[in-house]
Amino acid sequence: MSKYIMSLDQGTTSSRAVIFDHEGKKVAAVNKEFPQIFPEGAFVEHDPMDILNSQLDSVRAVLEQTGISPSDIAALGITNQRETTIIWDKATGKPVYNAIVWQCRRTADICARLEDQGLGKFFKDKTGLLIDPYFSATKIKWILDNVEGVRERAQKGELLFGTVDCWLIWNLTGGKVHATDCSNASRTMLFNIHTMSWDKEILGLLGIPESLLPEVRECSGDFGVCDESIFGAAIPIRGCAGDQQAALFGQCCFHEGDVKNTYGTGGFLLMNTADKPVESRSGLLTTVAWSINGQVSYALEGSVFVSGAVVKWLRDQLGIISSAEETEAAARSVPDNGGVYFVPAFVGLGTPYWVPDARGTITGLTRGTGRAHIIRAALEAIAYQTADVLDAMEQDTGKLGVIKVDGGAAQNDFLMEFQADILARSVIRPSNVESTALGAAFLAGLGCGFWGSTEELSGLCENQPLND
């Protein structure tokens, strides 16, 4: 048997390649950042070729760094920033437009018109989602309506749509496989989570040709093999899930009521609701968690659009830190926030408010306000937004226990302590916070027989030390 599983963890600001061994331990990881594109206002884009090349570079670099042969990789698992929308020419492989990122709010007017038509319940009943620019459907419509010649080419069957997982799979297999998994499909606002298929009524309403869409497969299954010319071996792709569902799986939240929160670019809290899609009364989303061996699991989700990204903003736009690691010491250098509060609604507000045109605000500034107060307020803002989502989840389910956490910002001890304090409940952090990549690895490992069952995976999770 091959010795390792590799995860491709394609995120909003960087692409990672992570290698895991049979004990579920991280052997090595390489991270490659890529540019963010902000054409105007709340528009956010990526160059799809930057996404692809940064991901390929990270894989080659981790193989070179470790000396591991591609033939020793049993399978690849893919996890990805969700909702981000790419349309490309199926003959040439060239994108027709930049990727429109999940954070982008350019389709707020389209969403407002759909709401004005009274279609909110129509979409929620079918997809489990609220009408919002966050999701892929209106991004696809925007490209079809605004990029010259694209609608005509789409109607002729010349173009393909995919979320980032689909884009990677298509390129890795040399254009042989145009497929996504059900967790990513459930984030498009085009997928009926009850019939587990693309919804023809929604496609007709939005004017989206079905020929654009990928085949939907289970999360732990066959997504083809990498073209041998790319890495030097025909590595099977046997797992795929959106990043938040992958993190839920990587935290071994296999049972009803299990909860995790990921502090990444955004903040995403998911609760496993088993085989029941639970309808929220509190602004949460109902989504597919995963599908394995014909069994679909669902989740309730709360989405915070700007979480760890506020720290990147402090670094790149405000210039008051040079690295994320500085923020903890800065926050602890003052006794409190000095009355400063930060609402980082750079791209609108998600759960539970869903206000797409909200914008960021810092209040309480005085002559005594210093750099450390603003940094502390930014970290506190991450925790306060998470608390709002947890309150909504508790209202919907009536049950909430410990919170398992992961993601880059979960390594900040000040943030985790403040989070536990304002929630008045335990926050559990494993020593390995690579839950997203681990979830993709687990799915791929199940798909190729590297691991035999979720019970075996639970044993691996139990052996992971905690870093409380």
PyMOL commands that set and color helices and strands:
alter all, ss='L'
color gray80, all
select helices_A, chain A and resi 48-66+70-72+108-116+120-127+136-146+150-155+164-172+182-185+200-206+210-212+228-231+243-250+309-318+326-332+371-397+408-411+413-423+435-448+454-462
alter helices_A, ss='H'
color red, helices_A
select strands_A, chain A and resi 4-10+14-20+26-33+45-46+73-80+86-89+99-100+159-162+179-181+191-192+197-198+215-217+237-242+259-263+267-272+285-292+295-304+341-343+361-363+403-406+427-428
alter strands_A, ss='S'
color yellow, strands_A
deselect
rebuild
show_as cartoon
